[in-house]
């Protein structure tokens, strides 16, 4: 059997600031498994969201902050690739990585790993930003995002 190779979902260009990542742990609960005791495939976007929330908290782009600045940030794309099953009660890791974009969007890739480090799944989400008052999409990053991008370029988010 041939193993599928993990894809790089977002292209990088020379001069782009390095991606920002965070790693979180999660134990697979009874309510997250199917009748076979493995993670139901539909929970992977929720696993992504667990890490995504912490990543956004790390850089100050919480939903409270979006709302305060009049920004909507819906997910417009979500993709998952599955490699190995997660089992009931496994303590697994989820890495969320924000990849640079010059536009008014957030490109986040994910890796889900089993306790021994084996890749269980990968994926990505794309969030587009829009003005909550006018409902018009932003073409260029709004001030909140511009400020965050400047901090990113200054490497304030890297440990």
N, C-alpha and C positions, 0 to 999 in steps of 0.2 A: 504494500500500500504506500502511495506517495503522500507525504505530508505537505499540505499547502503552506506556502511561505507567508509570513506576516508582511503586509503591504505598508509602505509609508503613504499615509492618506493625503498629506498636504505637502506641497513642494516648498522648498526653502531656496532663498536666493542669497548670494554673497552679500554680506553687510546686514542681513536680518539679525535682530537680537536673538539670543538663544531662547528656546522654548522654556516655559515656566511649568514645573510639574509639582504634583503633590501625590503622596501615597497614603491610602487609608486601608484599614482592615475591616472585614465584615465576616461574621459567622453565618453560614447558611442555615436558616431556620426552617422548621416544619412547613410553615405557610408558603415557603418559596420553592418547594420541591413538587415534582409530579409523583404519580403512583409508583414509579421506579426508584424514588429517593434521590433523584438528580434535579439540579436547578432547572426549573421550567424556563424554556428559551425566552419567553416574553418578559422575564424579570431582568434581563441584561440591561435594557435602557434604564431601569430603576437603579441597578448597581452603578451604572455610569453616573447617574444623577447624584448619588451619594458622594462620589469623589468630586464631581463637578461643583457641587455646593461648597465644599471645603476649598477648592481651588479659587473660586470666585471670592470667597470670604478672605482668603489670603491676599488678594490684590485689590480688595475694596469694591468689587462689582456685585454687590448683593441686590436682591430684588427690592429691598427697602431703598437703596441708593438710586436704583433705576427710577423707582416711582417718585422719589424726591426730585429728581432731575427731569421728570416727564418723558422717560424713555421706556419703550416696550422692547422686549428681547426674546421673541418666540423662537423656538427651535423649528427650523424649516427643513432640515435633513437629519436623519438618524440612520446609521448603518451598523450592523453587527456581523462579525465573522466568528464562527464557533470552531474550537479546536479539540477540547477535552472536557468531559463533564465535571461539574462541581457536585460534590456529594453532601448529603445531609450532615450538618454539624461541622463541616470543614470551615476552618478559619482562613479565608483567602484574602488576597490583596487586590486593590483596584488603583491603578495609576491613571490620573487625568493629566493631560499635557496641553497647555494652551500654545498654539502655534501662531507665529506672527502673521498678521494680515494688515495691509495698509488701508483696507476698506472698513466700512461700518458693519463689521461682522466679527463673530467669535468662532474660531476653528479649534475644536477640542478633540483630541484623540485619546483613546483609552486602551489599557491593557488590564486584563483580569488574569491573575495567576493563582494556581493551586498552592497549597502549603509548601510543597517542595520546589516551587518556582516554575513548574510546567505551565505553559501558556494555555489558559482555558478559553480565552476569547479576546478579540480586539474589536475596535469600532471607532466611530467618530460621530460628532454632532456639529451642526452649523447653526448658529443663531444670527439672525438678521436684526438690525436695530431700526426702530421707527419712532416717530414723534407721537406720543400718546394723545396730544391735543388735536393735531391735524390728521393723524393716521397715515401720514406720508412716510415712506421709507427714507432713511438717511442714506445719502450717496457717500458723504464724507463722515468720518467719526465725529459725533457730537462732543462738546467740551469735556464731559466726564471721561469719555473714552480717550480723547486726546491727552488729557492729564495722565491717565493711567499708562498710555503708550509711552509718554515721556519718562515716567518713572521706570517703565520696563527697559527702555533704551539705556537708562542710567544704572541698570542692574540692581534696582532696589528690591526686587522680589527673589533674587537668587541667594541661596544659603551660603 
